[in-house]
Amino acid sequence: QARGVPVDHRADIYSFGLIVHDMFAGRRRLSTSESALAEMMGRMQQPPPPVRTLVPEVPEDLDRIVSRCLHPDPEQRYAKTADLVAELNALDADGHVVRVKPPVMHWRTASAALLVLLIAVVAAVAWMWQQRPPQGRTAAAARDPVSVLIADFDNRAGDPVFDGSLEQALAIAMEGASFITALPHRDAMRAAAQIKPDARLNQEMAQLVSRREGVKVVLAGTVEQQGAGYRITVKAIDALPAREIASASRTASSKAEVLDSIAKVATELRGALGDKDIKSSTIAAEETFTASSLDAVREYSLAQDLASAGKDEDAVVHYRKATEIDANFGRAYSGWALSAFSLGRQDEARTLWNRALSLMNRMTDREKYRTLGLYYVAVAGDYEKAVENYSMLVKLYPADGVGHSNLAVAEFLSLNFAKAVQEGQYAASIYPKNAKFRNNLALYAMYAGDFDRGATEARAVLEQSPGYVKAFLPLAAAAVAADKLPDARAAYSNMARTGVRGASLANMGLSDLALYEGRADEAAATLTKGIADDRRERNVAGLTAKYIALAETQLLAGRNKDVRATVPLALKESRAESVMVASASLLARAGAVDEARKLSAELADRVPNQSHAYAAVIDGEIGLAQGKFVQAIEGFRRALKLADLWLARFGLGVAETQAGLFAQAEPDLEQCLKRRGEATAVFLDDQPTFRELPPVYYWLGRAQEGLQMKSAADHYRRYLAIRGGATLDPLLEDARKRTTP
């Protein structure tokens, strides 16, 4: 098959022999070859080493049968399956030839039964042998993670095709070892820009970044012309102290062989870093970066950098070029799909993802899991499947910091905040100075309600990266949770000084604080200025969040007509779940129930479970707005069966209270208080919504009052302490009456 010639049943006999060979000996036949492709080509000329030369305990008669199955010349193998079965029947339980001829069995029966039985027996014996360490060696201990940062190659050959392409190939090849993880190029470039704007990631800058990010090893390479070919050299440098650990070099006779030389260099360097695993010393022969795709890799690298900078339109151009050069470039299709999805081109993204998934057989196992995980999270919205996928990735590659970080994201989106904290901590331990990983950990802690830890992690981020915008969020949240609102405002003020993006988020945060205290007029004025700034900067996320909050101030003022005019502005900018659910709730309360129902139907037509849950939340909000509390309860309960959303839990508590179901409402509302970390941004998008929390105290007071619990008064007083100065709060007067003796 590898030669491209017709095959018959003797190819199956060969495959059987190879399976049995590897069951006994492991894949030690690979240890003498530079790559899987080289090993396969070698087997076309010579059979693998006899099993007995690798595992002397294997009986000679069994070894002879396996070797005949593996002969490179099909004419020298067993001519028929029945002949192979007859030889196997002639063996006793210990693998030796039986001197008394065994009973004759029909060959089809033998094929279906004895071969399966033999494989099971061989597997069991091989498993027992493989549990013992090889003679003279001890079992290998689990390896500590080794993080590497790949500097831009010094392109002394002067050929632009090498710019950006070799780094990608080297990263893939180095990650053939499960304990090695490469810092993504986009993260390295982002860190380099913070040290020196527009800096190249040369060896010197890479060493500075590695120290900043806590990366252990820098790989610095050169490519230079050597006659008609090229010389590739890569040095492994210990980040602290800056000393060379190892160096590897290979010559490629032509440009077409450069990527293969990169793979061989990586094999040598992995060994120098402690890779003793035979499996990881071979890179899949079907790897995406084939010898014919060097130009495609460069286009892919350019596209990746553009996408990372938020320039998806430009990125698509280069992804397309990469696939035109190499029509089987799976990574390019997945990157293109993600950019198309970000641009709102859903049909295009779906087609491209299907193409990428059909080409996964040309990716490494690690890249397959990464590609699938990205699809499950970003496109399919199947967070449970993403958790399952990334869990397998980090099981196979425990040192994969990005894998642990992505698993944390998937757990977070699955609403498992404790697991998100756990995986976020692991990712941060691999890259202890990586600001993004550390800040993600701070945010996970914040959403989990551990405000002190969130603030502690955020301060660590700001010590290293003073301008890291989202590090101020956990600080502000911790201050609000501790009733230190001046400190929260100070955190947002500091955030605003970081730049345009920080100013936008700070504006939303300050507006949220004003609404938290019930100062609707102040919030409206702040939001109006923020909306103008976001329009100018085309900050869609900031703009839609501010339109929603502005509509809330209009609803509080009883200006329903203005609400119905403002909400469509948000929907015109985005059809994200957060925008649609908040818009529907406002529309329902402003009397536009039919428009709210349309949004519910649109979400219900989407595939992800959480979209269906949000559709049910809207149904519950419509029931509340219309005073149909049974309908509201049904909607919120339906939502909770799909996803335990904070908004659904709170809506259910309110509906149950208004329906007089106080015993059911009280624990639901208590749970909302316990999960107040989720109220910091109810759509988990880092857009502040702490203003959702005060009403919980009022409604919990109502539920407890209905149960004649003394603690009801405490919750009313807590509500009044927060909202006592409110100007437009429909609940305020009722809370005061209920606390008056």
N, C-alpha and C positions, 0 to 999 in steps of 0.2 A: 504493500500500500504506500509506504514512504517513497518507493521508487516510481510510483505512478503507473504500475503495470497491473493487469488483471490478477485477481486473487481467487482462491477456492478454499475449501474446508481446511487445507493445511495451514492457512493463516490463523485459523481458530486454534489449531493444535499448537502453533507457535505461541499464541497468546496464553494458552493454558500453561505451557511450559514456563513462560516468563512469570506468571502469577505464582506458580509453585516455587520457582527459584527465589523470588523476592520474599515469599512467606518464610522460607528457611533462613535466608542470608540477609534479610533486610535489603535495602537498595545500595549495598556496598559496591555493586558493579559500577555505580556512578562516580565513585571516589577517584577513579583514574582518568576522568575526563574533565575538560574545562567547562563544558556546558552540556545540557540535556541533548541539544542538537548534535554535538560532537559524539556523544555516547551512542545515540541512535545510528549515526552514520557509521560508526565503528562496528556496530552489530550487524551491519549489512555485509561486512567483510569477514568478521570473526565472531563466533558465539561468545556469550558472556563467560567469565571464568566458571569452571565446574563448581557446583555447590560444595563438594567435598574439600576443595582448596580453600574455601572460606569458612566452612563449618564442618570440621572433620568427623563429627558425630553422625552425619547423614550416611545411611547405608549405601554401599557401592552400587547395588542393583538399582535403587531408586535414583541415584545420581546419574546412572547410565540412561535411564528412561527420560529424565528431565533434559539431559544434554542432547539426546536425539530430537526431542521436540524443538529445541532451540537452534538446530542447524541452520545456517544462513541459506543453504540451498534447499528449496522445498522438496526436491527429489530425494534428499537424504533423510527427510522426516518420515514419520509413519504415513503410509499411503492411504490408510483408512482409519477412521475413528475406532472401528472394531479391532484393528491391530493394536492400537494403544490400550484399549480396554482389556484385551487379552493379556498384555504385558502386566497391567496393573493387577489383574486377577491372579497372576502367578506369584504375587508378593504376599508374604504373611504379615501379621500385625506389626512386626518389627521392621518391615521394609526389605526383607530378604526373600530370594526366590524360594518358593515352596517346591520341595522335591516331588511331592505327590501332586499330580495334575488335578486342579480344582474342577468342580462341575462346570459344564459349559452353560453360559448365559447368553440369551439373545442380545446382539450388540446394541439394539435400540434401548432395551431395558437397561443395559449397562451404562449407556450414555446418560440416561436420565437419572440413574440412581447411584452407580458406583463412583462416577466422576464427582458428583455433589458430595458424596460421603468422603471421598478422598480429600477434597478441598477442605472439608470441615475438620478432618483428622489432622491434616497437615497444618491448618491454621492453628489448631490447639497446641500441637507440638512446637510449632514455630513461636507461638506466643510464650510458652513456658521457657524456651531457650532465650528469647529476647528479654525476658525479665532479669536475666543474669547479666552483669556487666561483662564485657569481653575479658578474656584471660589477660592478667597483668595490668588491668585498668580498673579504676573505681568508677561507680556511676557518676555521671556529670551532675553537678549541682545547678540549681536554677540560676540563671544569669541576672545580674542587676541590669536595669535598662541603660543603654548607651545612646544618648542623643547626639546627632551630628548636624552640622550646618554646612551646606555646600556653597562655597564661594563661586562667583562667576569665573568661568575658565579664562585664563590668559590666552587669548586667541592670537598667537604669534604667527599662525598660518595666514591670517588676514582674510580668511574666507567668512563672510557674514553668515553662512549656513550653520556655522558652529556656535554662534551667539545664542544662548538660551536653550539650545537643544541638548548639549552634552550634560548640563546640570540635571535636566529632567531624567535622562537615561541613567545617570549615576545614582540618583535618589532611588529610583525603582530597584536598581540592582543591589544597592546597599541594604535595602529593606528586605532582601531575600533572607536575612537572618532575623529571627523572631524577636531578638532582644535589641535590635537597632531600630531607631525611629529618626527620620529626617525632618527637621523643622521645615514647614512649608515655605517655599520661596517668597510668597506674598507676605508672610509674617516677618521673615527676615528683612525684606525690603522696607516694610512699614517701620520696623525698629531702626533700620539704618537711616531712614528719613528723619526720625526724631533726633538722631545724633547729629546728622548733617544733611540738610535738604538737598535733594537731587544727587546724592552720593551713589557711586557704583558699589556693588557688593564685591569688591576685590578682597584679596587675602587680608589686608590690614583692617578693612572695615568689618569683614566677617569675624575677625578675632574680637573686635570691640563689641559687635552684636552678640557673639557667643557668651561673652562675660556678662553682658547686660541681661540676656535671656536665660542664663544658667545652662547653656548647651556645653556638653563635655568635650566634643571633638569637632575641629574644623577640617573640612576636606578642600584643599586648594589644588586645582589642576591647571595644566598647560597643554595646548595642542600646537604642534609646530610641523612645518613641512620637513620631510626627510626623503630626499630623492623624489620619486614619483608618488611616494606614500606619505604617511603622517606618523608622528610620534606622540603618544598620549602618556602623560605622567601625572600622577595624583599623589599628593602628600597628605598624611593624616597628622594633624597637629593638636596636641593637648592644649585646650583653651587656657587652663591655669595649672602649672606655669606654661608659657608659650614655648613648647619644645616639640620637635618632630618625633612622632611615635613610629611611623612606618612610611614607606614610599613604594609605589608600584608603577611599572611602566610597561607599555606594549607598543608594538609597531603595527600599523595597518598598511597593507600594500596599496590600498585605494580608499577613496572616500566611502565606498560602500561597506567597507569592513570596520569603519571607525566605531560604530555602536557595539559590534561584537568585541572589539578591543576594550571598550569601556566595561563590558560585562566581566571580562577576564581580570581587569584591574580591580574591579569591585570584589571579585572572589578572593583575590590575594589580600586586599585590605580588610575584608571581613575576618579572614583568618588571623590577621595581626591584631584585630580587636577582640579576638577570643572565640570566633565561630568555629565550633568543632562538629557541628551537625552536618552530616553528609547531605541530607535533603536540602538544606539551605545553601549548600555550596553549588547547587545547579539552578540556573534560571530557566524557567519554562521555555522550551524551544518555540512555542507559539506566542511568545510575549509580543505585545503590541508594537514595541519599538524594534521593528525588523530592520535588516540592513538596507532596505529600499526606502525607508521612511524618514531619513535624516531631515530633509526639507520640511516634511510634514511636522516633525517634532518642533522645529523652530517656529513654524506658524502657530502651533498649539501653545508653545511657551508665550509667544506674544499675546495670544488671545487670553491666556490665563491672567497675565499681568493687567490687561485692560479690564477684564471682568472684575478683578479684585479692586480696581480703582473705580468701579461703578460705571464704566463705559461699555455697557453691554452691546450697544449698536455697533461700535467699532470692533468689539470682541468677536461678534458674529461673523464679520468679514474674514477674520483670520481663521476662525474655526472652519468656515466653509472652504477656505483655501487648503487647510490641512486635509480635509476629507477629499478634496479634488485630487490631491497628490497621492493620498493613500485611502482608497475607498473603504478599507477595513479597519480604520483607526477608531476603535471603540471609544477611547477617552475623548477624542475630539467631538464625537456626536453627543456624548453626555454633557460636555461643557457647553456646547452649542445649545442643547436642549434647556439647560439651566438659564442661560442668558435669554433665550426666547421666552421662557416662562416668566422671568423677571420683567420682560418688556410687555407682558400681557398677551403674548401670542400663543394661546393655549393649544390650538390644533397643531401648529408647527412643533411645539415642544413635545407633544404626545408622539408625533411621528418620529422625531429624532430620538426620543427615549427608547422607543421600540427598536430602532436601528441599533442603538448603543447596547441594549440588553441582548440583542441577537449576536453580538460580537464579543460577549464576555469570555468566550473560550480562548480569546487571544490576550487576555489579561492575566496578571498574576492573581493568586488567590486573595492576597491582601487588597489589590485594587478592585477585584470583583465585589468584595464586601463593602468597600468604600463607595463604589458606584451605586450599588443597590441601596445602601443606607441613605445616600443623598436623594435618590429617587423616592424612597418611602417618606422621607421627611419633607422635602421641598415640593414634590409634585403630587404624590398620592395622598399625603396626609395620613398615612397609616403608621401611627407612632408606635403601636404595639409591635408591628412587624419590624420597624426600625430598631426597637430595643432588642428584639430577638437577633437581628442581623448583626448589630454592633457588639452584642454580647459574645457572639461567636468569633467576631474579629479579634476582640481583646483576649479571648481565651486562647486563640491560636498565636496571637502576637501581643503578649502581655506588656511589652514595652512601648506599644504604639500610643504615644501621648495624644495624637489627634484622634485616634480611635476612642480612647477613654473620654476625650472632650466631646466627641460627637454622641457617644452613648449617654453622657450627662445631658446633652441637649434633648435627646430622644426621651429620656426618663422625665425630664422637666416638662416637655410637651405632653407626656402621658399623665401629667399631674402627680408624678411620684417624686416629690421634692426631696425627700430624705435620700433616695437613691441618687438623685441628681447631685446633691452635695457630696455624697460618697465618691462618685465617679469624677466629679470636678476636682475633688481633693487629690485623687490619684493622678489626674492629668497635670495638676499643678506640681505634684512631687517629681514628675519626670522633667518638666520645664519650670523649675522653682522661681525663675525670675520673669516668666512670660506674663506680661501685663494682661493680655486677653484672657488667658486661662485663670489667672488669679482673680480678675474682676468678675468673670463668670461665676466663680465660686462664691464671691461676695453677693452676687445677685441671687444665686440659688438659696443661700442662707437667708437672705432678706425675704424671699417668697415663702420659705419654710417657716418664717416667723422668728428666726434666730437673729434678731436685729443686732445684738452685740457682736456676734461673730461676723455678720455682714459688714458692720462698721470697721471692725478690726482688719479684715481682709482688704477692705477698700482703702484704708489708710496706708497699708503696705503697698498697694498699687500706686497711690499718689506720691509716696516717698520716692518711688522709682521713676514714675511718669506723671509729673505734676499736672499735665494737661489732659489726662485721660478722662474724657467727658463723663462716661457712665459710672465712674467710681464715686461721683458725688451723690448718686441716687441712694445707695445704702446708707450713706451718712445722713441724708435728709430724712429717710424713712426711720432710722433709729432715733433721730431727734423728735419726730412727730410721735413715735410710740412712747417716748419718755416725757411727753408734754413739754418739750423744749422747742416751741415753734420759732423763736428767734434764731436758734441754732440751725433749724431747717432752712430758714430764709437765707442765712449766711452761706449755707452749703450751696444753695441755688445761685446766689450772687457770685460765688467763686466759680461755679460751673459756667456762668455767663461770660466770664473773662477768658475762657479757653478758646473762643472763636465763634464763628457763625453757627456751627452745629450745636455747640454748647449753649449759646444764647437762646436758640429755639427751644431746646429741652428745658432750660431754666425758666423761660417764659411760661411754659406749660406747667412746670412745677409750682411756680409762684401763684399762678391762677388757680391751681388745684388747692393750694393752701388757703387762698381767699375763700373758695367755695367750701372747703372743709369747715371753716369758721362761720359760713353763711353770709359772707360779704360779697354778694352777687354783683353789685355795681362796680366794685373795685376789680373783680375778676373780669367783667365784661370789658372794662377799659384796657386792662393788661392784654387780654386776648385779641382785641382789635388791632393793637400795635403788632403783636406777634403774627397775626394772619397776614398783615401787609408785608412783613419781613419774609415770611415763608413763601409767599407768592413770588416775591422777587428772586428768591434763591431756589425756587422749585423744589421745596422740601415737602414732598407729598405726605409723608407720615406725620410730620409736625403740623401741617396744614389741616389735615382731616381731623386730627385729635382736637385742634383748637376750634374748628367749626362745631364739632359735637359739644364741647364745653360751652361755647357761646350760646348754642341753642338751649342748653340747660339753664343758663341765666335768663334767657327769654321766656322759658316755660315758667320759671319761678315768678317772673313779673306778670304772668298771665297773658303774654303776647303770643298767643298761639299762631296767629298769622305769620309772625316773624319766624317762629320755629319751622313752620311748613315751607318757608322760603330759604332758610339757612341749611337745613338738613340736606336738600338736594345738591347743594354745593359740595358737601362732603362726599356724597355718593357719586358725583360726577368725577371726582378725583380718584376714588378707589372703591372696589367692591370686596375689600378684605372683610373677613368675618367680624372683626372688631367694629368696623365702620357700619356694617349692615345691621348688626344687633343693636348697637346704641342708637342708630337712626330709627329703627323700627320702634323701639321703646318710646322715643321722643314723639314720633309721629302718632302712635297710638294714644298717648296722653294728650296730644294736641288736637285730637279728633279726626286724624287721617288714618282710620283703621284699615281701610281698603289698601292703602299704600303699604302699611305695615305687613298686611297679609301677603302682598306680592313679594316682599323681601323674605318672608318665611318660606314661601314656596320656592324661591330661587335657591335658598340654602338647602332645602330638602331635596333638591335635584342634584346636589353635589354628592360625591362618593364618600368622603371621609365621615366617620362616625361623629366626630366633634361638630361637623357642619349640621348634621341631623339634630344633634343636641342643641345647638344654638337656634335652629329653626323652632324647636319645641320651646325654648326659652322665650322666643318672640310670641308664640301662641299663649304662653303664660302671662306675658306682659299685656297682651291684648285683653285677656280675661280680667286682669287687675284694672286696666283702664276703663273697662265697661262695667265694673262691679259684679262680674260673673265669677265668683270666687271658686266655685267647683270646677269650672272650665280652666281657671288659672292653675289650680292645684294639679289637675290632670296634666296640663302642659309641662309644668315644672317637674313633676314626678317622672314624666316620660323623658325629659332631658337628663335627669339624674341616672336613669337606667343606662343611658348611653355614655355619659361622662359626668364625673362628680365636680361640676363647675361651681365656683363660689357664687356666681350670679344666680344660678338655678337654686342653690340652697337658700340664699337670702330671699329670693322671690317666693319660694315655697313657704318659708316662715311667715312672710307678710300675708300671703293668701290664707294660710291656715289661721293666723291670728284674726283676720277680718271675718273668717267663716266661723269663728268661735271655737276652733279646734286648738285650744290653748296647750293641751298636753302634748300634741304633736308638734306645735310650733316652737315650744320652749327649747327642746334639744336641738332643733335645726338652727335656731338663732344663736344658741350657745356655741354651736360648732362654728358658725361664721366668725364669732369673736376669737375663738381659739385659732382659727385659720386667717387671722387678720393680716398676715404677711401677704396673702393673695390679694387683699384689697389694695395694696400699694399700687398695683397695675392689674386690674381684673382681667384684662385680655392677655396678660403675660407678654406684653410688647414693650415694656419699659416706659410707657407713657403714663405718668402719675395719675392715679385715681383714688387717692386716700379719702377724697370727699364722699366715697361710698360707705365709709365706716360709721360715721355718727348716727345715721338712721337705724343702724343695728341696735344701738343702745335704747332708742325710743321703742322700737317694736319688741325688743326683748322685755322691756318694762311692761308693755301692754300684755304680752303673753303671760308673764309672771303675775301681773295684777289679776288676770283672769283666773289664775290658779291660787289666788290669795297668798302669794309668797311675799314676805317682807322685803326681799331683795329687789323687788320692782322699783321701789322708791330710789334705791341707789343708782339704778340704771337711768331713771329719768333725770336725776341730778347730774349724772355723768354727761348726759346729752345736753343739758342746759349749760354745763361748764364749757362745753365746746362751742355750742351754737347760741349762747345767751345774747350775743351782740348782733345776731342775724337781722337783716333788714327785710328779707323776702322768704320766710320759711313757714310753710303751712303747718308744720308739726309743732312749732315752737310754743304757740299759745296753748295748745292742748296739753303739752308736757308741763307747762307752768300750772295749769288748772289741776292736773293730777297730783302735783306735789304740794298744793295748797291745803292746809289742814281743814 
